[in-house]
Protein backbone atom coordinates (compact mmCIF):
# COMPACT_ATOMS: atom_id res chain seq x y z
CA UNK A 1 0.00 0.00 0.00
CA UNK A 2 2.80 2.42 0.85
CA UNK A 3 4.43 1.73 -2.52
CA UNK A 4 1.18 2.53 -4.33
CA UNK A 5 0.78 5.79 -2.42
CA UNK A 6 4.39 6.73 -3.10
CA UNK A 7 4.02 6.09 -6.83
CA UNK A 8 0.81 8.10 -6.87
CA UNK A 9 2.60 10.98 -5.13
CA UNK A 10 5.46 10.90 -7.66
CA UNK A 11 2.94 10.83 -10.50
CA UNK A 12 1.21 13.93 -9.13
CA UNK A 13 4.51 15.77 -8.87
CA UNK A 14 5.66 15.04 -12.40
CA UNK A 15 2.25 15.76 -13.91
CA UNK A 16 1.57 18.90 -11.90
CA UNK A 17 1.17 20.96 -15.06
CA UNK A 18 -1.81 18.80 -16.04
CA UNK A 19 -3.71 20.59 -13.28
CA UNK A 20 -2.56 24.03 -14.42
CA UNK A 21 -4.50 26.16 -16.88
CA UNK A 22 -2.26 29.12 -17.71
CA UNK A 23 -1.60 29.18 -21.44
CA UNK A 24 1.14 31.46 -22.86
CA UNK A 25 -0.74 31.51 -26.16
CA UNK A 26 -3.82 32.99 -24.49
CA UNK A 27 -2.64 36.04 -22.58
CA UNK A 28 -5.18 38.36 -21.00
CA UNK A 29 -5.43 41.94 -22.29
CA UNK A 30 -2.67 43.95 -20.64
CA UNK A 31 -0.73 40.85 -19.58
CA UNK A 32 3.04 40.63 -19.98
CA UNK A 33 5.08 37.60 -19.01
CA UNK A 34 8.07 38.19 -16.73
CA UNK A 35 11.05 36.21 -15.43
CA UNK A 36 12.08 36.47 -11.79
CA UNK A 37 14.71 34.81 -9.63
CA UNK A 38 14.25 33.76 -6.03
CA UNK A 39 16.68 34.38 -3.19
CA UNK A 40 17.98 30.82 -3.57
CA UNK A 41 18.54 31.31 -7.33
CA UNK A 42 15.56 29.44 -8.76
CA UNK A 43 14.11 30.85 -11.99
CA UNK A 44 10.44 31.75 -11.70
CA UNK A 45 7.79 32.52 -14.28
CA UNK A 46 5.01 35.02 -13.83
CA UNK A 47 2.89 37.71 -15.38
CA UNK A 48 2.32 41.38 -14.76
CA UNK A 49 -1.12 42.69 -15.71
CA UNK A 50 -1.25 46.41 -16.38
CA UNK A 51 -4.29 48.46 -15.39
CA UNK A 52 -6.70 49.73 -18.01
CA UNK A 53 -5.45 53.07 -19.27
CA UNK A 54 -1.77 52.41 -18.56
CA UNK A 55 0.64 52.60 -21.50
CA UNK A 56 4.32 51.74 -21.43
CA UNK A 57 4.74 53.89 -24.52
CA UNK A 58 3.21 56.98 -22.87
CA UNK A 59 4.66 57.20 -19.37
CA UNK A 60 3.11 59.58 -16.87
CA UNK A 61 3.50 60.53 -13.22
CA UNK A 62 0.41 58.55 -12.21
CA UNK A 63 0.95 55.90 -9.53
CA UNK A 64 -1.11 52.71 -9.43
CA UNK A 65 -1.84 50.42 -6.46
CA UNK A 66 -0.58 46.85 -6.88
CA UNK A 67 -1.74 43.35 -5.97
CA UNK A 68 0.48 40.26 -5.64
CA UNK A 69 -1.36 36.96 -6.20
CA UNK A 70 -0.15 33.49 -5.13
CA UNK A 71 -1.72 30.26 -6.37
CA UNK A 72 -2.54 26.93 -4.71
CA UNK A 73 -0.95 23.46 -4.57
CA UNK A 74 -0.27 21.76 -7.93
CA UNK A 75 -1.71 24.67 -9.89
CA UNK A 76 -0.37 27.95 -11.30
CA UNK A 77 -1.06 31.66 -11.69
CA UNK A 78 -4.29 30.91 -13.57
CA UNK A 79 -6.02 30.33 -10.21
CA UNK A 80 -6.53 34.09 -10.17
CA UNK A 81 -7.47 34.63 -13.84
CA UNK A 82 -11.20 35.25 -13.14
CA UNK A 83 -10.36 38.05 -10.68
CA UNK A 84 -7.60 39.84 -12.57
CA UNK A 85 -9.63 41.72 -15.24
CA UNK A 86 -11.72 43.39 -12.53
CA UNK A 87 -8.55 44.54 -10.77
CA UNK A 88 -7.17 45.93 -14.02
CA UNK A 89 -10.43 47.73 -14.75
CA UNK A 90 -10.33 49.25 -11.27
CA UNK A 91 -6.81 50.62 -11.84
CA UNK A 92 -4.59 48.05 -10.13
CA UNK A 93 -1.28 46.61 -11.30
CA UNK A 94 -1.32 42.85 -10.73
CA UNK A 95 1.55 40.39 -10.53
CA UNK A 96 0.87 36.66 -10.41
CA UNK A 97 3.69 34.13 -10.22
CA UNK A 98 4.16 30.40 -10.60
CA UNK A 99 5.68 29.04 -7.39
CA UNK A 100 8.74 26.79 -7.62
CA UNK A 101 8.00 23.41 -9.19
CA UNK A 102 4.71 24.75 -10.54
CA UNK A 103 3.67 26.11 -13.92
CA UNK A 104 6.64 27.34 -15.93
CA UNK A 105 8.88 27.99 -12.92
CA UNK A 106 12.06 26.02 -12.46
CA UNK A 107 11.63 22.37 -11.51
CA UNK A 108 14.20 21.04 -9.09
CA UNK A 109 14.19 18.63 -6.15
CA UNK A 110 10.82 17.03 -6.91
CA UNK A 111 11.18 14.71 -3.96
CA UNK A 112 11.21 17.72 -1.64
CA UNK A 113 7.99 19.16 -3.04
CA UNK A 114 5.86 18.31 0.01
CA UNK A 115 8.41 18.96 2.73
CA UNK A 116 8.62 21.77 5.25
CA UNK A 117 11.99 22.87 3.86
CA UNK A 118 10.68 23.16 0.32
CA UNK A 119 7.33 24.77 1.07
CA UNK A 120 8.78 27.28 3.51
CA UNK A 121 11.15 28.48 0.78
CA UNK A 122 8.18 29.42 -1.38
CA UNK A 123 8.32 32.62 0.64
CA UNK A 124 11.38 33.48 -1.47
CA UNK A 125 9.17 33.29 -4.57
CA UNK A 126 6.57 35.67 -3.14
CA UNK A 127 9.33 38.01 -1.99
CA UNK A 128 10.72 38.08 -5.54
CA UNK A 129 7.31 39.30 -6.74
CA UNK A 130 7.21 41.96 -4.01
CA UNK A 131 10.72 43.17 -4.89
CA UNK A 132 9.73 43.33 -8.56
CA UNK A 133 6.80 45.60 -7.68
CA UNK A 134 9.04 47.89 -5.60
CA UNK A 135 11.24 48.51 -8.64
CA UNK A 136 8.41 49.94 -10.73
CA UNK A 137 8.11 53.73 -10.77
CA UNK A 138 4.42 53.60 -11.74
CA UNK A 139 3.46 51.66 -8.58
CA UNK A 140 2.15 53.40 -5.48
CA UNK A 141 4.38 51.81 -2.83
CA UNK A 142 1.93 52.73 -0.06
CA UNK A 143 -0.80 50.58 -1.62
CA UNK A 144 0.50 47.07 -2.16
CA UNK A 145 -1.82 44.14 -1.43
CA UNK A 146 -1.36 40.37 -1.50
CA UNK A 147 -3.68 37.42 -2.01
CA UNK A 148 -3.09 33.71 -1.63
CA UNK A 149 -5.18 30.58 -2.06
CA UNK A 150 -4.65 27.37 -0.02
CA UNK A 151 -0.86 26.96 0.41
CA UNK A 152 -0.63 30.39 -1.23
CA UNK A 153 -2.58 31.83 1.72
CA UNK A 154 0.15 30.65 4.08
CA UNK A 155 2.84 32.08 1.80
CA UNK A 156 1.01 35.43 1.59
CA UNK A 157 0.83 35.55 5.39
CA UNK A 158 4.54 34.78 5.67
CA UNK A 159 5.26 37.55 3.18
CA UNK A 160 3.23 39.97 5.29
CA UNK A 161 5.09 38.89 8.43
CA UNK A 162 8.50 39.34 6.82
CA UNK A 163 7.68 42.75 5.37
CA UNK A 164 6.05 44.04 8.56
CA UNK A 165 9.19 43.06 10.43
CA UNK A 166 11.31 45.40 8.29
CA UNK A 167 10.77 49.10 8.92
CA UNK A 168 12.53 50.01 5.69
CA UNK A 169 9.96 48.23 3.52
CA UNK A 170 6.46 49.46 2.63
CA UNK A 171 4.02 47.28 4.55
CA UNK A 172 1.21 45.45 2.80
CA UNK A 173 -2.01 47.43 2.72
CA UNK A 174 -4.19 44.32 2.94
CA UNK A 175 -4.07 40.53 2.54
CA UNK A 176 -6.72 38.17 1.13
CA UNK A 177 -6.63 34.53 2.29
CA UNK A 178 -8.72 32.07 0.25
CA UNK A 179 -9.19 28.61 1.83
CA UNK A 180 -6.54 29.19 4.50
CA UNK A 181 -5.56 26.37 6.85
CA UNK A 182 -3.48 26.25 10.01
CA UNK A 183 -0.81 23.93 8.69
CA UNK A 184 0.35 22.66 5.30
CA UNK A 185 2.92 19.85 5.47
CA UNK A 186 4.39 21.43 8.58
CA UNK A 187 4.30 25.03 7.33
CA UNK A 188 2.15 26.85 9.88
CA UNK A 189 0.20 30.08 9.55
CA UNK A 190 -0.29 30.52 13.31
CA UNK A 191 3.38 31.27 13.94
CA UNK A 192 3.43 34.16 11.47
CA UNK A 193 -0.01 35.80 11.37
CA UNK A 194 0.51 37.25 14.85
CA UNK A 195 3.10 39.61 13.31
CA UNK A 196 0.54 40.95 10.81
CA UNK A 197 -1.91 42.62 13.18
CA UNK A 198 -1.24 46.05 11.65
CA UNK A 199 -2.49 44.78 8.28
CA UNK A 200 -6.19 44.16 7.47
CA UNK A 201 -7.02 40.58 6.42
CA UNK A 202 -9.92 39.22 4.38
CA UNK A 203 -10.72 35.55 5.01
CA UNK A 204 -12.57 33.69 2.25
CA UNK A 205 -13.93 30.31 3.34
CA UNK A 206 -16.47 27.69 2.32
CA UNK A 207 -18.41 25.52 4.76
CA UNK A 208 -18.03 22.51 2.45
CA UNK A 209 -14.27 22.83 1.87
CA UNK A 210 -12.88 19.25 1.61
CA UNK A 211 -10.81 17.28 4.09
CA UNK A 212 -7.22 16.62 2.91
CA UNK A 213 -5.17 14.61 5.41
CA UNK A 214 -8.09 14.61 7.91
CA UNK A 215 -7.91 18.38 8.18
CA UNK A 216 -11.19 20.23 7.68
CA UNK A 217 -10.11 23.39 5.88
CA UNK A 218 -13.22 25.36 6.83
CA UNK A 219 -12.81 24.65 10.54
CA UNK A 220 -9.09 25.30 10.28
CA UNK A 221 -9.60 28.59 8.46
CA UNK A 222 -12.21 29.75 10.95
CA UNK A 223 -9.82 29.01 13.79
CA UNK A 224 -7.24 31.30 12.23
CA UNK A 225 -9.91 33.94 11.65
CA UNK A 226 -10.91 33.87 15.32
CA UNK A 227 -7.37 34.07 16.73
CA UNK A 228 -6.22 36.86 14.38
CA UNK A 229 -6.12 40.05 16.48
CA UNK A 230 -5.82 42.53 13.63
CA UNK A 231 -8.51 44.18 11.44
CA UNK A 232 -10.41 41.42 9.64
CA UNK A 233 -13.41 40.64 7.47
CA UNK A 234 -14.86 37.43 6.10
CA UNK A 235 -16.59 36.14 2.98
CA UNK A 236 -18.31 32.83 3.68
CA UNK A 237 -19.52 30.52 0.92
CA UNK A 238 -21.59 27.36 1.32
CA UNK A 239 -21.33 24.66 -1.35
CA UNK A 240 -18.95 26.36 -3.80
CA UNK A 241 -15.85 24.35 -2.87
CA UNK A 242 -12.15 24.89 -2.38
CA UNK A 243 -9.93 27.80 -3.36
CA UNK A 244 -10.06 28.57 -7.04
CA UNK A 245 -13.73 27.56 -7.25
CA UNK A 246 -14.62 30.49 -5.00
CA UNK A 247 -12.31 32.83 -6.92
CA UNK A 248 -14.19 31.92 -10.12
CA UNK A 249 -17.48 33.33 -8.82
CA UNK A 250 -18.89 36.79 -9.48
CA UNK A 251 -19.56 37.11 -5.77
CA UNK A 252 -15.88 36.77 -4.95
CA UNK A 253 -14.88 39.33 -7.58
CA UNK A 254 -17.45 41.87 -6.39
CA UNK A 255 -16.85 41.48 -2.64
CA UNK A 256 -13.06 41.05 -2.73
CA UNK A 257 -12.63 44.04 -5.03
CA UNK A 258 -14.88 46.16 -2.83
CA UNK A 259 -12.81 45.11 0.21
CA UNK A 260 -9.53 46.08 -1.46
CA UNK A 261 -10.95 49.47 -2.48
CA UNK A 262 -12.09 50.07 1.09
CA UNK A 263 -8.61 49.42 2.45
C-alpha positions in Angstrom: 0.0 0.0 0.0 2.8 2.4 0.8 4.4 1.7 -2.5 1.2 2.5 -4.3 0.8 5.8 -2.4 4.4 6.7 -3.1 4.0 6.1 -6.8 0.8 8.1 -6.9 2.6 11.0 -5.1 5.5 10.9 -7.7 2.9 10.8 -10.5 1.2 13.9 -9.1 4.5 15.8 -8.9 5.7 15.0 -12.4 2.2 15.8 -13.9 1.6 18.9 -11.9 1.2 21.0 -15.1 -1.8 18.8 -16.0 -3.7 20.6 -13.3 -2.6 24.0 -14.4 -4.5 26.2 -16.9 -2.3 29.1 -17.7 -1.6 29.2 -21.4 1.1 31.5 -22.9 -0.7 31.5 -26.2 -3.8 33.0 -24.5 -2.6 36.0 -22.6 -5.2 38.4 -21.0 -5.4 41.9 -22.3 -2.7 44.0 -20.6 -0.7 40.8 -19.6 3.0 40.6 -20.0 5.1 37.6 -19.0 8.1 38.2 -16.7 11.1 36.2 -15.4 12.1 36.5 -11.8 14.7 34.8 -9.6 14.3 33.8 -6.0 16.7 34.4 -3.2 18.0 30.8 -3.6 18.5 31.3 -7.3 15.6 29.4 -8.8 14.1 30.9 -12.0 10.4 31.8 -11.7 7.8 32.5 -14.3 5.0 35.0 -13.8 2.9 37.7 -15.4 2.3 41.4 -14.8 -1.1 42.7 -15.7 -1.2 46.4 -16.4 -4.3 48.5 -15.4 -6.7 49.7 -18.0 -5.4 53.1 -19.3 -1.8 52.4 -18.6 0.6 52.6 -21.5 4.3 51.7 -21.4 4.7 53.9 -24.5 3.2 57.0 -22.9 4.7 57.2 -19.4 3.1 59.6 -16.9 3.5 60.5 -13.2 0.4 58.6 -12.2 1.0 55.9 -9.5 -1.1 52.7 -9.4 -1.8 50.4 -6.5 -0.6 46.9 -6.9 -1.7 43.3 -6.0 0.5 40.3 -5.6 -1.4 37.0 -6.2 -0.2 33.5 -5.1 -1.7 30.3 -6.4 -2.5 26.9 -4.7 -0.9 23.5 -4.6 -0.3 21.8 -7.9 -1.7 24.7 -9.9 -0.4 28.0 -11.3 -1.1 31.7 -11.7 -4.3 30.9 -13.6 -6.0 30.3 -10.2 -6.5 34.1 -10.2 -7.5 34.6 -13.8 -11.2 35.2 -13.1 -10.4 38.1 -10.7 -7.6 39.8 -12.6 -9.6 41.7 -15.2 -11.7 43.4 -12.5 -8.6 44.5 -10.8 -7.2 45.9 -14.0 -10.4 47.7 -14.8 -10.3 49.3 -11.3 -6.8 50.6 -11.8 -4.6 48.0 -10.1 -1.3 46.6 -11.3 -1.3 42.8 -10.7 1.6 40.4 -10.5 0.9 36.7 -10.4 3.7 34.1 -10.2 4.2 30.4 -10.6 5.7 29.0 -7.4 8.7 26.8 -7.6 8.0 23.4 -9.2 4.7 24.7 -10.5 3.7 26.1 -13.9 6.6 27.3 -15.9 8.9 28.0 -12.9 12.1 26.0 -12.5 11.6 22.4 -11.5 14.2 21.0 -9.1 14.2 18.6 -6.2 10.8 17.0 -6.9 11.2 14.7 -4.0 11.2 17.7 -1.6 8.0 19.2 -3.0 5.9 18.3 0.0 8.4 19.0 2.7 8.6 21.8 5.3 12.0 22.9 3.9 10.7 23.2 0.3 7.3 24.8 1.1 8.8 27.3 3.5 11.1 28.5 0.8 8.2 29.4 -1.4 8.3 32.6 0.6 11.4 33.5 -1.5 9.2 33.3 -4.6 6.6 35.7 -3.1 9.3 38.0 -2.0 10.7 38.1 -5.5 7.3 39.3 -6.7 7.2 42.0 -4.0 10.7 43.2 -4.9 9.7 43.3 -8.6 6.8 45.6 -7.7 9.0 47.9 -5.6 11.2 48.5 -8.6 8.4 49.9 -10.7 8.1 53.7 -10.8 4.4 53.6 -11.7 3.5 51.7 -8.6 2.2 53.4 -5.5 4.4 51.8 -2.8 1.9 52.7 -0.1 -0.8 50.6 -1.6 0.5 47.1 -2.2 -1.8 44.1 -1.4 -1.4 40.4 -1.5 -3.7 37.4 -2.0 -3.1 33.7 -1.6 -5.2 30.6 -2.1 -4.6 27.4 0.0 -0.9 27.0 0.4 -0.6 30.4 -1.2 -2.6 31.8 1.7 0.1 30.6 4.1 2.8 32.1 1.8 1.0 35.4 1.6 0.8 35.5 5.4 4.5 34.8 5.7 5.3 37.5 3.2 3.2 40.0 5.3 5.1 38.9 8.4 8.5 39.3 6.8 7.7 42.7 5.4 6.0 44.0 8.6 9.2 43.1 10.4 11.3 45.4 8.3 10.8 49.1 8.9 12.5 50.0 5.7 10.0 48.2 3.5 6.5 49.5 2.6 4.0 47.3 4.6 1.2 45.4 2.8 -2.0 47.4 2.7 -4.2 44.3 2.9 -4.1 40.5 2.5 -6.7 38.2 1.1 -6.6 34.5 2.3 -8.7 32.1 0.2 -9.2 28.6 1.8 -6.5 29.2 4.5 -5.6 26.4 6.9 -3.5 26.2 10.0 -0.8 23.9 8.7 0.3 22.7 5.3 2.9 19.8 5.5 4.4 21.4 8.6 4.3 25.0 7.3 2.1 26.9 9.9 0.2 30.1 9.6 -0.3 30.5 13.3 3.4 31.3 13.9 3.4 34.2 11.5 0.0 35.8 11.4 0.5 37.3 14.9 3.1 39.6 13.3 0.5 40.9 10.8 -1.9 42.6 13.2 -1.2 46.0 11.6 -2.5 44.8 8.3 -6.2 44.2 7.5 -7.0 40.6 6.4 -9.9 39.2 4.4 -10.7 35.5 5.0 -12.6 33.7 2.2 -13.9 30.3 3.3 -16.5 27.7 2.3 -18.4 25.5 4.8 -18.0 22.5 2.4 -14.3 22.8 1.9 -12.9 19.2 1.6 -10.8 17.3 4.1 -7.2 16.6 2.9 -5.2 14.6 5.4 -8.1 14.6 7.9 -7.9 18.4 8.2 -11.2 20.2 7.7 -10.1 23.4 5.9 -13.2 25.4 6.8 -12.8 24.7 10.5 -9.1 25.3 10.3 -9.6 28.6 8.5 -12.2 29.8 10.9 -9.8 29.0 13.8 -7.2 31.3 12.2 -9.9 33.9 11.6 -10.9 33.9 15.3 -7.4 34.1 16.7 -6.2 36.9 14.4 -6.1 40.1 16.5 -5.8 42.5 13.6 -8.5 44.2 11.4 -10.4 41.4 9.6 -13.4 40.6 7.5 -14.9 37.4 6.1 -16.6 36.1 3.0 -18.3 32.8 3.7 -19.5 30.5 0.9 -21.6 27.4 1.3 -21.3 24.7 -1.4 -18.9 26.4 -3.8 -15.8 24.4 -2.9 -12.2 24.9 -2.4 -9.9 27.8 -3.4 -10.1 28.6 -7.0 -13.7 27.6 -7.2 -14.6 30.5 -5.0 -12.3 32.8 -6.9 -14.2 31.9 -10.1 -17.5 33.3 -8.8 -18.9 36.8 -9.5 -19.6 37.1 -5.8 -15.9 36.8 -5.0 -14.9 39.3 -7.6 -17.5 41.9 -6.4 -16.8 41.5 -2.6 -13.1 41.0 -2.7 -12.6 44.0 -5.0 -14.9 46.2 -2.8 -12.8 45.1 0.2 -9.5 46.1 -1.5 -11.0 49.5 -2.5 -12.1 50.1 1.1 -8.6 49.4 2.5 
